Amino acid sequence: MTRHEYDEDASARLPMDVVHEIDDGPAPVSRWIEAMRRLNAIDDPLGRLVLAPHRDCGSGTGECDSGLDEMPMAIRTDWGCETTAVIATHFGVAYPAGADI
């Protein structure tokens, strides 16, 4: 679902109202597939070794998940866990936004 967020700081600095569009709705499965493709582009052996156990994080069955929260991968709006996010950021891999697919 797309929502709009008013940016008070930017609106105070600029002579206009600033509103950001935020897509916090469920991600299609194609977005998760594209995210995995992007992670697969990392060819550093250590990076791939660290990522391996975290591929399913955020799904409810991943290494960092408690198993209590069953969240389908299609609902992700960001990387599944902090470890995956740190590795992705280090290697310049961005989680795909809706328009990137």
N, C-alpha and C positions, 0 to 999 in steps of 0.2 A: 504494500500500500504506500502510495506517495503522500508525504505530508510536507508542510511548509513551516520553516522555523525562522522567526524574526531575529535578525542580528542587530542587537542594540548598540554594540560598540561600533560596528561599521556604519550604522545609521547616524550615530552621533558625529562621526568623523566626516561623513559625506553629506552633501546637501540633498539627500534623498533617502527613502526607506530602502533597506536592503533585506531581502528575504531569500533564504536558501531552500531549494527543493531537496528533500531527503527521501530516498526510497528505502524504507525499512520493512518492506513486504517480503513474503517468501520468495526465495530465489528459485528459478526453474532448474531442473536437473542439468540442463545444458550449461548453466553457469558453474555448477560444481565440476562438471567434466572439463570445462575450459580451465578452471583453477588447477585441476590435477595435471592437465597438459602443461601448464605454466610451471608447476613444481617439477615435473619430469624433465624440464629443460635444464635444471640444475645438474651440472656434470661433476661437481666437486664431490669426491668420495666421502669425505667427512660429513658434508651437508646432507648427502643422500642417506648416510648411515643414521644420522640424528633424526631425519624425517620419517624413516621407515616405520617405526612403531606409532607414529602420530597421524598417519593417513586417515584414520577413522575417527579422530577426536572431533567432538561436536555432534556425533551421531547417536550418542548414548551407549555405544559399545567400544569406544576408543580408549586408549591408554590413560588419558586424563579425565575420562568421564566416570561418574559415580555409578552409572548403570541405572540410576533411578529416573533420569530424565531422558526419555526416548524421543529424540529429535531427528527426524529424517534429514538426510543430507540436503535435500531439496529446499529445506527451510533456512539453511545457513545464509547469513548476510555478510560473513567475514570468515577468516580462517578458523578452524575448529578449536585451536588452543593457542596459548601464548608461545609455546615452543615453535609451532609451525609459523606463527606470525613473525617471530624473531628471525628464523631462518629465511623466510620469504623476503623480509625487509633487507636482510644482509645481502642477499643475492639480487635485489632489485626486482622481485616478483610481486606484482600487485594483484590482489583479489579482483576478479573481473566485476565491473559494474554492469548494470543492465544493458547499456549501450555498447559495451565492449564485445559483446558476443556476436 
